[in-house]
Amino acid sequence: MGIATVITSGKGGVGKSTLAVGLGRALAQRGRRVLLVDCDAGLRSLDRMTGTEEALVFDSSDVVAGRCAPAEAIYPCASAPGVSLLPAPQNGEDLVPEHVMRRLVPMLKRYFDRVILDSPAGVGRGFRAAAAAADRAL
């Protein structure tokens, strides 16, 4: 079973997403299967940072709504072998709720050695959802 780590900060623009991608790449280089989960609904940037934005069809809100299986919303990152991405919804209103994250992340940890949750800035609903199922925080 994998380990889930939330990368968080109360302030925006401090490098949370950059750290998440860099940590994911470093872990993958050491042979770990890594899943980046973009929890910043509306802003979502990990797809751009990992070069997967053109491939996206589904996101985490599609998984929650039952429009696709979780595996259909997980994309391999061509720029980072061994790293995959579960993108955030484009619409901020489609935030994945806390109680759903508590069920989703443990399921994902069965298939990945490391699940890195890239939290939105602040301490609102987005942060609470991202941190809900984390084993550790950075």
C-alpha positions as CSV (number, residue, x, y, z in Angstrom):
1,M,0.0,0.0,0.0
2,G,1.3,3.4,-0.9
3,I,1.8,6.6,1.0
4,A,-0.2,9.8,0.4
5,T,1.5,13.1,1.0
6,V,-0.3,16.5,0.7
7,I,1.8,19.5,-0.4
8,T,0.2,22.6,1.1
9,S,0.6,26.2,2.1
10,G,-1.7,28.9,3.2
11,K,-0.3,31.2,0.5
12,G,-0.5,30.9,-3.2
13,G,2.5,31.2,-5.6
14,V,5.0,29.7,-3.2
15,G,5.9,26.6,-5.3
16,K,3.5,23.9,-4.2
17,S,2.9,22.5,-7.6
18,T,6.6,22.9,-8.7
19,L,7.5,20.9,-5.5
20,A,4.9,18.3,-6.2
21,V,6.1,17.7,-9.8
22,G,9.8,17.7,-8.7
23,L,9.2,15.3,-5.8
24,G,7.2,13.0,-8.1
25,R,10.0,12.9,-10.7
26,A,12.6,12.3,-8.0
27,L,10.6,9.4,-6.5
28,A,10.0,7.9,-10.0
29,Q,13.7,8.0,-10.8
30,R,14.1,5.9,-7.7
31,G,11.7,3.3,-9.0
32,R,8.5,4.4,-7.3
33,R,5.2,4.4,-9.1
34,V,3.9,8.0,-8.5
35,L,0.5,9.6,-8.9
36,L,0.1,13.3,-8.8
37,V,-3.4,14.4,-7.8
38,D,-4.2,18.0,-8.7
39,C,-6.6,19.2,-6.0
40,D,-6.8,22.8,-7.1
41,A,-10.2,22.8,-8.9
42,G,-10.6,25.7,-11.3
43,L,-6.9,26.7,-11.4
44,R,-5.4,23.3,-12.1
45,S,-1.8,23.6,-13.3
46,L,-0.2,20.1,-13.0
47,D,-1.5,19.1,-16.4
48,R,0.4,22.0,-18.0
49,M,3.5,21.3,-15.9
50,T,3.6,17.7,-16.8
51,G,2.8,18.1,-20.5
52,T,-0.5,16.1,-20.3
53,E,-2.9,19.0,-21.0
54,E,-3.6,18.0,-24.6
55,A,-4.4,14.3,-23.6
56,L,-7.0,15.1,-21.0
57,V,-10.5,13.9,-21.5
58,F,-11.6,13.2,-17.9
59,D,-10.7,14.6,-14.4
60,S,-11.3,13.7,-10.8
61,S,-14.9,15.1,-10.9
62,D,-15.7,12.7,-13.7
63,V,-14.5,9.8,-11.5
64,V,-16.7,11.0,-8.6
65,A,-19.7,11.5,-10.8
66,G,-19.3,8.0,-12.3
67,R,-18.8,9.3,-15.8
68,C,-15.5,7.2,-16.0
69,A,-13.5,4.7,-14.1
70,P,-10.6,6.0,-12.1
71,A,-8.1,4.5,-14.5
72,E,-9.6,6.5,-17.4
73,A,-8.8,9.8,-15.6
74,I,-5.2,8.9,-14.8
75,Y,-2.7,10.0,-17.4
76,P,1.0,9.0,-17.8
77,C,3.3,12.0,-17.8
78,A,5.5,11.7,-21.0
79,S,7.9,14.3,-19.5
80,A,8.3,12.2,-16.3
81,P,8.5,8.4,-16.8
82,G,6.9,6.6,-13.8
83,V,4.7,9.6,-12.9
84,S,1.0,9.7,-13.6
85,L,-1.6,12.5,-13.1
86,L,-5.2,12.7,-11.9
87,P,-6.2,16.2,-13.0
88,A,-8.4,18.6,-11.1
89,P,-11.7,19.7,-12.6
90,Q,-11.6,22.8,-14.7
91,N,-14.6,24.3,-12.9
92,G,-14.0,25.3,-9.3
93,E,-17.6,24.3,-8.5
94,D,-16.7,20.6,-9.1
95,L,-14.4,20.3,-6.1
96,V,-14.1,16.7,-4.9
97,P,-15.6,16.7,-1.4
98,E,-13.6,15.7,1.7
99,H,-15.6,12.5,2.4
100,V,-15.0,11.3,-1.2
101,M,-11.3,12.0,-1.0
102,R,-11.2,9.8,2.1
103,R,-12.5,6.9,0.0
104,L,-10.7,7.7,-3.3
105,V,-7.1,8.2,-2.0
106,P,-6.8,4.8,-0.2
107,M,-8.1,3.1,-3.4
108,L,-5.4,4.9,-5.4
109,K,-2.7,3.9,-2.9
110,R,-3.3,0.3,-3.8
111,Y,-1.8,1.0,-7.3
112,F,0.8,3.6,-6.6
113,D,3.8,3.7,-4.2
114,R,3.4,7.4,-3.7
115,V,0.3,9.6,-4.1
116,I,1.2,13.3,-4.0
117,L,-1.8,15.6,-3.4
118,D,-1.2,19.1,-4.7
119,S,-3.4,21.3,-2.4
120,P,-4.8,24.7,-3.4
121,A,-3.7,27.7,-1.3
122,G,-5.5,28.6,1.9
123,V,-7.3,26.6,4.5
124,G,-10.7,26.4,2.8
125,R,-12.7,23.4,1.4
126,G,-10.0,22.6,-1.2
127,F,-7.3,22.3,1.4
128,R,-9.5,20.2,3.7
129,A,-10.4,17.9,0.8
130,A,-6.7,17.5,-0.2
131,A,-5.5,16.8,3.3
132,A,-8.4,14.5,4.4
133,A,-6.8,11.3,3.2
134,A,-3.1,12.2,3.5
135,D,-0.8,10.1,5.6
136,R,1.7,13.0,5.9
137,A,2.0,16.7,5.0
138,L,4.7,18.9,3.6
